[in-house]
């Protein structure tokens, strides 16, 4: 399948994507950019940097859209 809206596309039916796994201290030590993701092993959650703060996402939502 041709995907025209992305620089990189990951497509697999038998494998998954593993996000970097870091402690809270390690995540706070990063120089983040908006949209950066990391799995926080201390809080057991996926964090996404929104341009201001790291937010822990635990629920699926699309409320902004």
PDB file of N, H, CA, C and O in Angstrom:
ATOM      1  N   UNK A   1       0.843  -1.161   0.000  1.00  0.00           N
ATOM      2  CA  UNK A   1       0.000   0.000   0.000  1.00  0.00           C
ATOM      3  C   UNK A   1       0.900   1.240   0.000  1.00  0.00           C
ATOM      4  O   UNK A   1       1.897   1.275   0.721  1.00  0.00           O
ATOM      5  N   UNK A   2       0.567   2.238  -0.786  1.00  0.00           N
ATOM      6  H   UNK A   2      -0.243   2.209  -1.372  1.00  0.00           H
ATOM      7  CA  UNK A   2       1.321   3.477  -0.825  1.00  0.00           C
ATOM      8  C   UNK A   2       0.729   4.447   0.195  1.00  0.00           C
ATOM      9  O   UNK A   2      -0.476   4.694   0.207  1.00  0.00           O
ATOM     10  N   UNK A   3       1.599   4.994   1.053  1.00  0.00           N
ATOM     11  H   UNK A   3       2.578   4.793   1.044  1.00  0.00           H
ATOM     12  CA  UNK A   3       1.169   5.954   2.071  1.00  0.00           C
ATOM     13  C   UNK A   3       1.830   7.280   1.728  1.00  0.00           C
ATOM     14  O   UNK A   3       3.055   7.391   1.792  1.00  0.00           O
ATOM     15  N   UNK A   4       1.043   8.289   1.366  1.00  0.00           N
ATOM     16  H   UNK A   4       0.048   8.199   1.314  1.00  0.00           H
ATOM     17  CA  UNK A   4       1.597   9.554   0.902  1.00  0.00           C
ATOM     18  C   UNK A   4       1.645  10.636   1.970  1.00  0.00           C
ATOM     19  O   UNK A   4       2.268  11.673   1.745  1.00  0.00           O
ATOM     20  N   UNK A   5       1.021  10.440   3.113  1.00  0.00           N
ATOM     21  H   UNK A   5       0.515   9.597   3.296  1.00  0.00           H
ATOM     22  CA  UNK A   5       0.936  11.491   4.118  1.00  0.00           C
ATOM     23  C   UNK A   5       1.937  11.365   5.253  1.00  0.00           C
ATOM     24  O   UNK A   5       1.743  11.980   6.302  1.00  0.00           O
ATOM     25  N   UNK A   6       3.002  10.589   5.078  1.00  0.00           N
ATOM     26  H   UNK A   6       3.159  10.090   4.226  1.00  0.00           H
ATOM     27  CA  UNK A   6       3.965  10.402   6.158  1.00  0.00           C
ATOM     28  C   UNK A   6       5.376  10.259   5.613  1.00  0.00           C
ATOM     29  O   UNK A   6       5.580   9.819   4.482  1.00  0.00           O
ATOM     30  N   UNK A   7       6.345  10.639   6.437  1.00  0.00           N
ATOM     31  H   UNK A   7       6.179  10.996   7.356  1.00  0.00           H
ATOM     32  CA  UNK A   7       7.745  10.418   6.081  1.00  0.00           C
ATOM     33  C   UNK A   7       8.125   8.967   6.330  1.00  0.00           C
ATOM     34  O   UNK A   7       8.884   8.372   5.566  1.00  0.00           O
ATOM     35  N   UNK A   8       7.587   8.404   7.411  1.00  0.00           N
ATOM     36  H   UNK A   8       6.970   8.888   8.031  1.00  0.00           H
ATOM     37  CA  UNK A   8       7.877   7.026   7.778  1.00  0.00           C
ATOM     38  C   UNK A   8       6.568   6.332   8.102  1.00  0.00           C
ATOM     39  O   UNK A   8       5.709   6.888   8.786  1.00  0.00           O
ATOM     40  N   UNK A   9       6.426   5.136   7.614  1.00  0.00           N
ATOM     41  H   UNK A   9       7.124   4.684   7.058  1.00  0.00           H
ATOM     42  CA  UNK A   9       5.245   4.340   7.920  1.00  0.00           C
ATOM     43  C   UNK A   9       5.693   2.984   8.439  1.00  0.00           C
ATOM     44  O   UNK A   9       6.533   2.324   7.827  1.00  0.00           O
ATOM     45  N   UNK A  10       5.130   2.570   9.570  1.00  0.00           N
ATOM     46  H   UNK A  10       4.448   3.106  10.067  1.00  0.00           H
ATOM     47  CA  UNK A  10       5.403   1.252  10.120  1.00  0.00           C
ATOM     48  C   UNK A  10       4.173   0.406   9.864  1.00  0.00           C
ATOM     49  O   UNK A  10       3.064   0.771  10.253  1.00  0.00           O
ATOM     50  N   UNK A  11       4.369  -0.705   9.221  1.00  0.00           N
ATOM     51  H   UNK A  11       5.271  -1.002   8.906  1.00  0.00           H
ATOM     52  CA  UNK A  11       3.237  -1.551   8.855  1.00  0.00           C
ATOM     53  C   UNK A  11       3.614  -2.999   9.093  1.00  0.00           C
ATOM     54  O   UNK A  11       4.496  -3.531   8.420  1.00  0.00           O
ATOM     55  N   UNK A  12       2.952  -3.643  10.050  1.00  0.00           N
ATOM     56  H   UNK A  12       2.236  -3.211  10.597  1.00  0.00           H
ATOM     57  CA  UNK A  12       3.235  -5.042  10.341  1.00  0.00           C
ATOM     58  C   UNK A  12       1.989  -5.695  10.920  1.00  0.00           C
ATOM     59  O   UNK A  12       1.200  -5.056  11.616  1.00  0.00           O
ATOM     60  N   UNK A  13       1.834  -6.942  10.628  1.00  0.00           N
ATOM     61  H   UNK A  13       2.475  -7.461  10.063  1.00  0.00           H
ATOM     62  CA  UNK A  13       0.704  -7.692  11.171  1.00  0.00           C
ATOM     63  C   UNK A  13       1.148  -8.656  12.269  1.00  0.00           C
ATOM     64  O   UNK A  13       0.313  -9.260  12.944  1.00  0.00           O
ATOM     65  N   UNK A  14       2.459  -8.801  12.447  1.00  0.00           N
ATOM     66  H   UNK A  14       3.137  -8.310  11.899  1.00  0.00           H
ATOM     67  CA  UNK A  14       2.959  -9.758  13.430  1.00  0.00           C
ATOM     68  C   UNK A  14       3.938  -9.144  14.420  1.00  0.00           C
ATOM     69  O   UNK A  14       4.498  -9.862  15.247  1.00  0.00           O
ATOM     70  N   UNK A  15       4.158  -7.833  14.357  1.00  0.00           N
ATOM     71  H   UNK A  15       3.702  -7.250  13.685  1.00  0.00           H
ATOM     72  CA  UNK A  15       5.093  -7.177  15.270  1.00  0.00           C
ATOM     73  C   UNK A  15       4.495  -5.880  15.771  1.00  0.00           C
ATOM     74  O   UNK A  15       3.544  -5.362  15.186  1.00  0.00           O
ATOM     75  N   UNK A  16       5.051  -5.349  16.860  1.00  0.00           N
ATOM     76  H   UNK A  16       5.824  -5.770  17.335  1.00  0.00           H
ATOM     77  CA  UNK A  16       4.550  -4.110  17.428  1.00  0.00           C
ATOM     78  C   UNK A  16       5.626  -3.047  17.482  1.00  0.00           C
ATOM     79  O   UNK A  16       6.782  -3.301  17.143  1.00  0.00           O
ATOM     80  N   UNK A  17       5.247  -1.866  17.905  1.00  0.00           N
ATOM     81  H   UNK A  17       4.309  -1.660  18.181  1.00  0.00           H
ATOM     82  CA  UNK A  17       6.148  -0.735  18.065  1.00  0.00           C
ATOM     83  C   UNK A  17       6.468  -0.578  19.550  1.00  0.00           C
ATOM     84  O   UNK A  17       5.563  -0.581  20.385  1.00  0.00           O
ATOM     85  N   UNK A  18       7.740  -0.443  19.877  1.00  0.00           N
ATOM     86  H   UNK A  18       8.475  -0.441  19.199  1.00  0.00           H
ATOM     87  CA  UNK A  18       8.144  -0.238  21.255  1.00  0.00           C
ATOM     88  C   UNK A  18       8.663   1.187  21.392  1.00  0.00           C
ATOM     89  O   UNK A  18       9.640   1.567  20.745  1.00  0.00           O
ATOM     90  N   UNK A  19       8.006   1.968  22.234  1.00  0.00           N
ATOM     91  H   UNK A  19       7.213   1.660  22.759  1.00  0.00           H
ATOM     92  CA  UNK A  19       8.400   3.344  22.523  1.00  0.00           C
ATOM     93  C   UNK A  19       9.531   3.300  23.553  1.00  0.00           C
ATOM     94  O   UNK A  19       9.584   2.379  24.368  1.00  0.00           O
ATOM     95  N   UNK A  20      10.424   4.269  23.526  1.00  0.00           N
ATOM     96  H   UNK A  20      10.381   5.017  22.863  1.00  0.00           H
ATOM     97  CA  UNK A  20      11.500   4.335  24.518  1.00  0.00           C
ATOM     98  C   UNK A  20      10.921   4.254  25.923  1.00  0.00           C
ATOM     99  O   UNK A  20       9.921   4.902  26.233  1.00  0.00           O
ATOM    100  N   UNK A  21      11.556   3.455  26.766  1.00  0.00           N
ATOM    101  H   UNK A  21      12.368   2.929  26.514  1.00  0.00           H
ATOM    102  CA  UNK A  21      11.115   3.265  28.152  1.00  0.00           C
ATOM    103  C   UNK A  21      12.126   3.951  29.066  1.00  0.00           C
ATOM    104  O   UNK A  21      13.298   3.577  29.099  1.00  0.00           O
ATOM    105  N   UNK A  22      11.663   4.956  29.809  1.00  0.00           N
ATOM    106  H   UNK A  22      10.710   5.260  29.783  1.00  0.00           H
ATOM    107  CA  UNK A  22      12.534   5.761  30.665  1.00  0.00           C
ATOM    108  C   UNK A  22      11.879   5.994  32.014  1.00  0.00           C
ATOM    109  O   UNK A  22      10.659   5.892  32.147  1.00  0.00           O
ATOM    110  N   UNK A  23      12.700   6.312  33.023  1.00  0.00           N
ATOM    111  H   UNK A  23      13.691   6.395  32.915  1.00  0.00           H
ATOM    112  CA  UNK A  23      12.153   6.695  34.322  1.00  0.00           C
ATOM    113  C   UNK A  23      11.667   8.139  34.240  1.00  0.00           C
ATOM    114  O   UNK A  23      11.983   8.852  33.287  1.00  0.00           O
ATOM    115  N   UNK A  24      10.899   8.568  35.238  1.00  0.00           N
ATOM    116  H   UNK A  24      10.643   7.990  36.012  1.00  0.00           H
ATOM    117  CA  UNK A  24      10.422   9.947  35.289  1.00  0.00           C
ATOM    118  C   UNK A  24      11.601  10.917  35.276  1.00  0.00           C
ATOM    119  O   UNK A  24      11.558  11.934  34.582  1.00  0.00           O
ATOM    120  N   UNK A  25      12.642  10.614  36.031  1.00  0.00           N
ATOM    121  H   UNK A  25      12.677   9.789  36.595  1.00  0.00           H
ATOM    122  CA  UNK A  25      13.827  11.476  36.086  1.00  0.00           C
ATOM    123  C   UNK A  25      14.493  11.578  34.719  1.00  0.00           C
ATOM    124  O   UNK A  25      14.899  12.665  34.306  1.00  0.00           O
ATOM    125  N   UNK A  26      14.608  10.463  34.021  1.00  0.00           N
ATOM    126  H   UNK A  26      14.279   9.581  34.357  1.00  0.00           H
ATOM    127  CA  UNK A  26      15.217  10.481  32.690  1.00  0.00           C
ATOM    128  C   UNK A  26      14.385  11.307  31.712  1.00  0.00           C
ATOM    129  O   UNK A  26      14.935  12.066  30.913  1.00  0.00           O
ATOM    130  N   UNK A  27      13.061  11.161  31.774  1.00  0.00           N
ATOM    131  H   UNK A  27      12.615  10.545  32.423  1.00  0.00           H
ATOM    132  CA  UNK A  27      12.177  11.928  30.887  1.00  0.00           C
ATOM    133  C   UNK A  27      12.309  13.417  31.179  1.00  0.00           C
ATOM    134  O   UNK A  27      12.387  14.229  30.256  1.00  0.00           O
ATOM    135  N   UNK A  28      12.334  13.778  32.461  1.00  0.00           N
ATOM    136  H   UNK A  28      12.271  13.119  33.210  1.00  0.00           H
ATOM    137  CA  UNK A  28      12.460  15.188  32.827  1.00  0.00           C
ATOM    138  C   UNK A  28      13.810  15.768  32.444  1.00  0.00           C
ATOM    139  O   UNK A  28      13.946  16.989  32.352  1.00  0.00           O
ATOM    140  N   UNK A  29      14.808  14.932  32.220  1.00  0.00           N
ATOM    141  H   UNK A  29      14.698  13.941  32.295  1.00  0.00           H
ATOM    142  CA  UNK A  29      16.127  15.383  31.814  1.00  0.00           C
ATOM    143  C   UNK A  29      16.280  15.575  30.314  1.00  0.00           C
ATOM    144  O   UNK A  29      17.312  16.062  29.853  1.00  0.00           O
ATOM    145  N   UNK A  30      15.261  15.196  29.549  1.00  0.00           N
ATOM    146  H   UNK A  30      14.423  14.800  29.924  1.00  0.00           H
ATOM    147  CA  UNK A  30      15.306  15.354  28.095  1.00  0.00           C
ATOM    148  C   UNK A  30      15.107  16.814  27.692  1.00  0.00           C
ATOM    149  O   UNK A  30      14.549  17.610  28.447  1.00  0.00           O
ATOM    150  N   UNK A  31      15.565  17.142  26.512  1.00  0.00           N
ATOM    151  H   UNK A  31      16.018  16.495  25.899  1.00  0.00           H
ATOM    152  CA  UNK A  31      15.215  18.417  25.891  1.00  0.00           C
ATOM    153  C   UNK A  31      14.128  18.072  24.879  1.00  0.00           C
ATOM    154  O   UNK A  31      14.429  17.741  23.733  1.00  0.00           O
ATOM    155  N   UNK A  32      12.867  18.149  25.297  1.00  0.00           N
ATOM    156  H   UNK A  32      12.622  18.419  26.229  1.00  0.00           H
ATOM    157  CA  UNK A  32      11.788  17.633  24.460  1.00  0.00           C
ATOM    158  C   UNK A  32      11.379  18.591  23.347  1.00  0.00           C
ATOM    159  O   UNK A  32      11.616  19.797  23.412  1.00  0.00           O
ATOM    160  N   UNK A  33      10.766  18.019  22.344  1.00  0.00           N
ATOM    161  H   UNK A  33      10.574  17.039  22.291  1.00  0.00           H
ATOM    162  CA  UNK A  33      10.111  18.785  21.287  1.00  0.00           C
ATOM    163  C   UNK A  33       8.650  18.363  21.275  1.00  0.00           C
ATOM    164  O   UNK A  33       8.312  17.251  21.678  1.00  0.00           O
ATOM    165  N   UNK A  34       7.801  19.247  20.817  1.00  0.00           N
ATOM    166  H   UNK A  34       8.076  20.151  20.490  1.00  0.00           H
ATOM    167  CA  UNK A  34       6.359  18.979  20.797  1.00  0.00           C
ATOM    168  C   UNK A  34       6.065  17.678  20.046  1.00  0.00           C
ATOM    169  O   UNK A  34       6.523  17.482  18.920  1.00  0.00           O
ATOM    170  N   UNK A  35       5.298  16.800  20.682  1.00  0.00           N
ATOM    171  H   UNK A  35       4.926  16.960  21.596  1.00  0.00           H
ATOM    172  CA  UNK A  35       4.928  15.530  20.082  1.00  0.00           C
ATOM    173  C   UNK A  35       5.823  14.367  20.480  1.00  0.00           C
ATOM    174  O   UNK A  35       5.534  13.223  20.130  1.00  0.00           O
ATOM    175  N   UNK A  36       6.917  14.637  21.213  1.00  0.00           N
ATOM    176  H   UNK A  36       7.152  15.566  21.498  1.00  0.00           H
ATOM    177  CA  UNK A  36       7.811  13.562  21.645  1.00  0.00           C
ATOM    178  C   UNK A  36       7.068  12.630  22.593  1.00  0.00           C
ATOM    179  O   UNK A  36       6.267  13.076  23.414  1.00  0.00           O
ATOM    180  N   UNK A  37       7.341  11.336  22.475  1.00  0.00           N
ATOM    181  H   UNK A  37       7.992  10.973  21.808  1.00  0.00           H
ATOM    182  CA  UNK A  37       6.708  10.343  23.333  1.00  0.00           C
ATOM    183  C   UNK A  37       7.755   9.532  24.067  1.00  0.00           C
ATOM    184  O   UNK A  37       8.851   9.303  23.554  1.00  0.00           O
ATOM    185  N   UNK A  38       7.412   9.095  25.275  1.00  0.00           N
ATOM    186  H   UNK A  38       6.522   9.280  25.692  1.00  0.00           H
ATOM    187  CA  UNK A  38       8.249   8.185  26.053  1.00  0.00           C
ATOM    188  C   UNK A  38       7.339   7.443  27.022  1.00  0.00           C
ATOM    189  O   UNK A  38       6.360   7.996  27.524  1.00  0.00           O
ATOM    190  N   UNK A  39       7.677   6.187  27.276  1.00  0.00           N
ATOM    191  H   UNK A  39       8.472   5.738  26.869  1.00  0.00           H
ATOM    192  CA  UNK A  39       6.921   5.412  28.258  1.00  0.00           C
ATOM    193  C   UNK A  39       7.586   5.597  29.612  1.00  0.00           C
ATOM    194  O   UNK A  39       8.767   5.286  29.767  1.00  0.00           O
ATOM    195  N   UNK A  40       6.844   6.102  30.598  1.00  0.00           N
ATOM    196  H   UNK A  40       5.885   6.355  30.472  1.00  0.00           H
ATOM    197  CA  UNK A  40       7.365   6.343  31.940  1.00  0.00           C
ATOM    198  C   UNK A  40       7.249   5.054  32.748  1.00  0.00           C
ATOM    199  O   UNK A  40       6.147   4.615  33.078  1.00  0.00           O
ATOM    200  N   UNK A  41       8.402   4.448  33.064  1.00  0.00           N
ATOM    201  H   UNK A  41       9.297   4.805  32.796  1.00  0.00           H
ATOM    202  CA  UNK A  41       8.406   3.169  33.781  1.00  0.00           C
ATOM    203  C   UNK A  41       8.088   3.334  35.262  1.00  0.00           C
ATOM    204  O   UNK A  41       7.719   2.360  35.918  1.00  0.00           O
ATOM    205  N   UNK A  42       8.223   4.548  35.809  1.00  0.00           N
ATOM    206  H   UNK A  42       8.523   5.339  35.276  1.00  0.00           H
ATOM    207  CA  UNK A  42       7.853   4.776  37.204  1.00  0.00           C
ATOM    208  C   UNK A  42       6.340   4.895  37.357  1.00  0.00           C
ATOM    209  O   UNK A  42       5.769   4.367  38.311  1.00  0.00           O
ATOM    210  N   UNK A  43       5.689   5.585  36.423  1.00  0.00           N
ATOM    211  H   UNK A  43       6.153   6.015  35.648  1.00  0.00           H
ATOM    212  CA  UNK A  43       4.243   5.812  36.494  1.00  0.00           C
ATOM    213  C   UNK A  43       3.439   4.841  35.639  1.00  0.00           C
ATOM    214  O   UNK A  43       2.209   4.845  35.684  1.00  0.00           O
ATOM    215  N   UNK A  44       4.131   4.003  34.856  1.00  0.00           N
ATOM    216  H   UNK A  44       5.130   4.000  34.820  1.00  0.00           H
ATOM    217  CA  UNK A  44       3.477   3.034  33.972  1.00  0.00           C
ATOM    218  C   UNK A  44       2.470   3.698  33.039  1.00  0.00           C
ATOM    219  O   UNK A  44       1.312   3.289  32.962  1.00  0.00           O
ATOM    220  N   UNK A  45       2.934   4.738  32.325  1.00  0.00           N
ATOM    221  H   UNK A  45       3.875   5.070  32.388  1.00  0.00           H
ATOM    222  CA  UNK A  45       2.049   5.403  31.386  1.00  0.00           C
ATOM    223  C   UNK A  45       2.847   5.957  30.207  1.00  0.00           C
ATOM    224  O   UNK A  45       4.055   6.173  30.303  1.00  0.00           O
ATOM    225  N   UNK A  46       2.158   6.179  29.109  1.00  0.00           N
ATOM    226  H   UNK A  46       1.177   6.003  29.030  1.00  0.00           H
ATOM    227  CA  UNK A  46       2.740   6.817  27.938  1.00  0.00           C
ATOM    228  C   UNK A  46       2.642   8.319  28.136  1.00  0.00           C
ATOM    229  O   UNK A  46       1.561   8.853  28.384  1.00  0.00           O
ATOM    230  N   UNK A  47       3.781   9.000  28.027  1.00  0.00           N
ATOM    231  H   UNK A  47       4.660   8.566  27.826  1.00  0.00           H
ATOM    232  CA  UNK A  47       3.789  10.455  28.163  1.00  0.00           C
ATOM    233  C   UNK A  47       4.049  11.072  26.800  1.00  0.00           C
ATOM    234  O   UNK A  47       4.849  10.568  26.012  1.00  0.00           O
ATOM    235  N   UNK A  48       3.354  12.175  26.538  1.00  0.00           N
ATOM    236  H   UNK A  48       2.703  12.584  27.177  1.00  0.00           H
ATOM    237  CA  UNK A  48       3.537  12.927  25.306  1.00  0.00           C
ATOM    238  C   UNK A  48       3.778  14.377  25.694  1.00  0.00           C
ATOM    239  O   UNK A  48       3.066  14.937  26.527  1.00  0.00           O
ATOM    240  N   UNK A  49       4.801  14.983  25.072  1.00  0.00           N
ATOM    241  H   UNK A  49       5.379  14.527  24.395  1.00  0.00           H
ATOM    242  CA  UNK A  49       5.125  16.377  25.355  1.00  0.00           C
ATOM    243  C   UNK A  49       4.279  17.260  24.452  1.00  0.00           C
ATOM    244  O   UNK A  49       4.336  17.134  23.228  1.00  0.00           O
ATOM    245  N   UNK A  50       3.492  18.157  25.049  1.00  0.00           N
ATOM    246  H   UNK A  50       3.445  18.260  26.043  1.00  0.00           H
ATOM    247  CA  UNK A  50       2.558  18.983  24.276  1.00  0.00           C
ATOM    248  C   UNK A  50       3.118  20.355  23.906  1.00  0.00           C
ATOM    249  O   UNK A  50       2.391  21.217  23.411  1.00  0.00           O
ATOM    250  N   UNK A  51       4.410  20.549  24.149  1.00  0.00           N
ATOM    251  H   UNK A  51       5.000  19.848  24.551  1.00  0.00           H
ATOM    252  CA  UNK A  51       5.027  21.835  23.875  1.00  0.00           C
ATOM    253  C   UNK A  51       5.245  22.645  25.130  1.00  0.00           C
ATOM    254  O   UNK A  51       6.004  23.614  25.135  1.00  0.00           O
ATOM    255  N   UNK A  52       4.562  22.237  26.211  1.00  0.00           N
ATOM    256  H   UNK A  52       3.945  21.450  26.206  1.00  0.00           H
ATOM    257  CA  UNK A  52       4.689  22.918  27.495  1.00  0.00           C
ATOM    258  C   UNK A  52       5.037  21.939  28.612  1.00  0.00           C
ATOM    259  O   UNK A  52       5.974  22.170  29.377  1.00  0.00           O
ATOM    260  N   UNK A  53       4.280  20.846  28.704  1.00  0.00           N
ATOM    261  H   UNK A  53       3.519  20.659  28.082  1.00  0.00           H
ATOM    262  CA  UNK A  53       4.477  19.857  29.771  1.00  0.00           C
ATOM    263  C   UNK A  53       4.398  18.445  29.212  1.00  0.00           C
ATOM    264  O   UNK A  53       3.841  18.212  28.140  1.00  0.00           O
ATOM    265  N   UNK A  54       4.970  17.505  29.965  1.00  0.00           N
ATOM    266  H   UNK A  54       5.423  17.695  30.836  1.00  0.00           H
ATOM    267  CA  UNK A  54       4.787  16.085  29.679  1.00  0.00           C
ATOM    268  C   UNK A  54       3.437  15.676  30.267  1.00  0.00           C
ATOM    269  O   UNK A  54       3.198  15.902  31.454  1.00  0.00           O
ATOM    270  N   UNK A  55       2.567  15.091  29.485  1.00  0.00           N
ATOM    271  H   UNK A  55       2.761  14.907  28.522  1.00  0.00           H
ATOM    272  CA  UNK A  55       1.260  14.654  29.974  1.00  0.00           C
ATOM    273  C   UNK A  55       1.180  13.130  29.888  1.00  0.00           C
ATOM    274  O   UNK A  55       1.592  12.525  28.898  1.00  0.00           O
ATOM    275  N   UNK A  56       0.648  12.535  30.932  1.00  0.00           N
ATOM    276  H   UNK A  56       0.313  13.027  31.736  1.00  0.00           H
ATOM    277  CA  UNK A  56       0.500  11.086  31.012  1.00  0.00           C
ATOM    278  C   UNK A  56      -0.854  10.702  30.409  1.00  0.00           C
ATOM    279  O   UNK A  56      -1.901  11.099  30.920  1.00  0.00           O
ATOM    280  N   UNK A  57      -0.827   9.943  29.341  1.00  0.00           N
ATOM    281  H   UNK A  57       0.024   9.621  28.926  1.00  0.00           H
ATOM    282  CA  UNK A  57      -2.062   9.548  28.669  1.00  0.00           C
ATOM    283  C   UNK A  57      -2.427   8.133  29.072  1.00  0.00           C
ATOM    284  O   UNK A  57      -1.697   7.183  28.790  1.00  0.00           O
ATOM    285  N   UNK A  58      -3.555   8.008  29.729  1.00  0.00           N
ATOM    286  H   UNK A  58      -4.147   8.780  29.958  1.00  0.00           H
ATOM    287  CA  UNK A  58      -4.019   6.705  30.191  1.00  0.00           C
ATOM    288  C   UNK A  58      -5.355   6.315  29.592  1.00  0.00           C
ATOM    289  O   UNK A  58      -5.766   5.160  29.693  1.00  0.00           O
ATOM    290  N   UNK A  59      -6.047   7.279  28.959  1.00  0.00           N
ATOM    291  H   UNK A  59      -5.713   8.218  28.877  1.00  0.00           H
ATOM    292  CA  UNK A  59      -7.338   7.003  28.343  1.00  0.00           C
ATOM    293  C   UNK A  59      -7.299   7.391  26.871  1.00  0.00           C
ATOM    294  O   UNK A  59      -6.679   8.387  26.499  1.00  0.00           O
ATOM    295  N   UNK A  60      -7.959   6.605  26.044  1.00  0.00           N
ATOM    296  H   UNK A  60      -8.463   5.795  26.347  1.00  0.00           H
ATOM    297  CA  UNK A  60      -8.056   6.913  24.630  1.00  0.00           C
ATOM    298  C   UNK A  60      -9.085   8.027  24.474  1.00  0.00           C
ATOM    299  O   UNK A  60     -10.194   7.932  24.999  1.00  0.00           O
ATOM    300  N   UNK A  61      -8.711   9.094  23.744  1.00  0.00           N
ATOM    301  H   UNK A  61      -7.809   9.171  23.317  1.00  0.00           H
ATOM    302  CA  UNK A  61      -9.639  10.200  23.562  1.00  0.00           C
ATOM    303  C   UNK A  61      -9.284  11.000  22.317  1.00  0.00           C
ATOM    304  O   UNK A  61      -8.125  11.045  21.906  1.00  0.00           O
ATOM    305  N   UNK A  62     -10.270  11.615  21.735  1.00  0.00           N
ATOM    306  H   UNK A  62     -11.212  11.578  22.070  1.00  0.00           H
ATOM    307  CA  UNK A  62     -10.078  12.516  20.612  1.00  0.00           C
ATOM    308  C   UNK A  62     -10.932  13.766  20.813  1.00  0.00           C
ATOM    309  O   UNK A  62     -11.435  14.343  19.849  1.00  0.00           O
ATOM    310  N   UNK A  63     -11.091  14.175  22.060  1.00  0.00           N
ATOM    311  H   UNK A  63     -10.683  13.706  22.843  1.00  0.00           H
ATOM    312  CA  UNK A  63     -11.980  15.286  22.404  1.00  0.00           C
ATOM    313  C   UNK A  63     -11.621  16.586  21.717  1.00  0.00           C
ATOM    314  O   UNK A  63     -12.509  17.391  21.437  1.00  0.00           O
ATOM    315  N   UNK A  64     -10.330  16.823  21.431  1.00  0.00           N
ATOM    316  H   UNK A  64      -9.608  16.170  21.659  1.00  0.00           H
ATOM    317  CA  UNK A  64      -9.915  18.073  20.812  1.00  0.00           C
ATOM    318  C   UNK A  64     -10.370  18.180  19.365  1.00  0.00           C
ATOM    319  O   UNK A  64     -10.421  19.280  18.815  1.00  0.00           O
ATOM    320  N   UNK A  65     -10.694  17.082  18.755  1.00  0.00           N
ATOM    321  H   UNK A  65     -10.653  16.188  19.202  1.00  0.00           H
ATOM    322  CA  UNK A  65     -10.977  17.076  17.326  1.00  0.00           C
ATOM    323  C   UNK A  65     -12.419  16.818  17.114  1.00  0.00           C
ATOM    324  O   UNK A  65     -12.877  16.771  15.972  1.00  0.00           O
TER     325      UNK A  65
END
